[in-house]
């Protein structure tokens, strides 16, 4: 079941969030981020935030927000996180498909991912499968904890 995220949901999701951030393989958030800062970024600033819950366990989450303001506000941006125990089970695909429907309902014309780390091969494959296109590469844009500097992709899909 995918539904709106509450603060108590985020409290349950916090260990997953911290693991993803601390790994420094996919998100450019400070690994020393506090719970309150993370809640602000993930749940308050975005237009909406959702969780995928199954059997009282939060398997993943995403947020949706305008990618820019004013004349650029018709394109949205989303961020997704999936608990490591739920990876490879279609959770990210469910979240992305849901986010595209929500984006259309909210009046967005397109979706853009600003910094997909090139070494996050499963995410890149999934986004391509779901109709996104790599529209740009930012050389050495991300400092990967194990690999050093790696490229990031800008990915786009018209809705």
C-alpha positions in Angstrom: 0.0 0.0 0.0 1.4 3.4 -1.0 0.1 6.3 1.1 1.1 9.7 2.4 4.0 9.6 4.9 3.5 10.8 8.5 6.1 11.9 11.0 5.8 8.6 12.8 6.3 6.8 9.5 9.5 8.8 9.0 10.6 7.8 12.5 10.3 4.2 11.4 12.0 5.0 8.1 14.9 6.9 9.7 17.2 3.9 10.0 16.8 3.1 6.3 17.4 6.8 5.4 20.6 6.9 7.6 21.9 3.7 6.0 21.5 5.0 2.5 23.0 8.4 3.4 25.9 6.9 5.3 26.8 4.5 2.5 27.6 7.6 0.3 26.8 5.7 -2.9 23.6 7.4 -4.1 22.5 10.5 -2.3 24.4 13.8 -1.8 23.2 14.4 1.7 25.6 15.1 4.5 26.1 11.8 6.4 26.0 13.7 9.6 22.4 14.9 8.9 20.2 15.1 11.9 16.7 13.5 12.1 15.1 17.0 12.0 17.1 18.1 9.0 16.3 14.9 7.2 12.6 15.2 8.0 12.6 18.7 6.7 14.3 17.7 3.4 12.3 14.5 2.8 8.9 15.4 4.2 8.4 19.1 4.7 10.0 20.8 1.8 8.5 18.6 -0.9 5.0 19.0 -2.2 4.2 15.4 -1.0 5.9 12.4 0.4 4.8 8.8 0.3 5.6 5.4 1.8 5.1 1.9 0.5 4.0 -0.2 3.5 3.5 -3.9 3.6 2.7 -6.0 6.7 3.3 -3.0 9.0 6.8 -2.5 7.5 7.9 0.5 5.5 9.7 -0.8 2.4 10.4 2.5 0.6 9.5 6.1 0.3 9.6 8.9 -2.2 9.0 12.7 -2.3 7.8 14.8 -5.2 8.4 18.6 -5.6 8.8 21.1 -8.3 12.2 20.9 -9.9 12.4 24.7 -10.1 10.3 27.7 -9.3 8.2 30.1 -11.5 8.4 29.3 -15.2 10.2 26.0 -14.4 7.6 24.7 -11.9 5.8 22.5 -14.4 8.6 19.9 -14.2 8.8 17.9 -11.0 11.7 16.1 -9.2 11.4 13.0 -7.1 13.7 11.2 -4.7 13.3 7.5 -3.9 14.7 5.3 -1.1 14.1 1.5 -0.7 15.0 -0.4 2.4 17.9 -2.8 1.7 15.8 -5.8 2.8 13.2 -4.9 0.1 15.6 -4.3 -2.8 15.1 -6.3 -6.0 11.4 -6.9 -5.2 9.9 -4.2 -7.4 9.5 -1.6 -4.7 11.3 1.2 -6.6 9.3 0.5 -9.7 6.0 0.7 -7.8 7.1 4.0 -6.2 8.2 5.5 -9.5 5.0 4.5 -11.3 3.0 5.9 -8.4 5.0 9.1 -8.5 4.3 9.6 -12.2 0.6 9.3 -11.6 0.7 11.7 -8.7 2.8 14.1 -10.8 0.1 14.1 -13.5 -2.6 14.6 -10.8 -0.6 17.6 -9.5 -0.4 19.1 -13.0 3.3 18.5 -13.7 4.2 18.1 -17.4 7.5 16.2 -16.9 9.7 14.6 -14.4 13.5 15.2 -14.1 16.1 13.5 -11.9 19.0 15.9 -11.4 21.7 13.7 -10.2 21.4 9.9 -10.7 24.7 8.5 -9.7 26.0 6.6 -12.7 27.3 3.7 -10.6 23.7 3.1 -9.3 23.2 0.7 -12.1 19.9 -0.8 -10.9 18.3 2.7 -10.6 19.6 3.7 -14.0 18.3 0.5 -15.6 14.9 1.0 -13.9 14.5 4.6 -14.9 15.4 3.8 -18.5 12.9 0.9 -18.5 10.2 3.3 -17.2 10.8 5.7 -20.1 13.3 8.1 -18.8 16.1 9.4 -21.0 19.6 10.5 -20.0 19.7 14.1 -21.2 23.1 14.9 -19.7 26.1 13.7 -17.9 27.8 15.7 -15.2 31.5 14.4 -15.1 32.7 13.4 -11.6 29.7 15.1 -10.0 29.5 12.6 -7.1 32.1 11.5 -4.6 31.3 7.8 -4.1 32.6 6.4 -0.8 34.2 3.3 -2.5 34.9 4.4 -6.1 35.9 8.1 -5.7 34.6 10.6 -8.2 31.9 9.2 -10.5 29.6 10.8 -13.1 25.9 11.7 -12.4 23.1 11.7 -15.0 20.3 14.1 -15.5 17.3 12.0 -16.5 14.0 13.2 -18.0 10.6 12.0 -18.9 7.7 13.9 -20.4 4.5 12.8 -18.7 
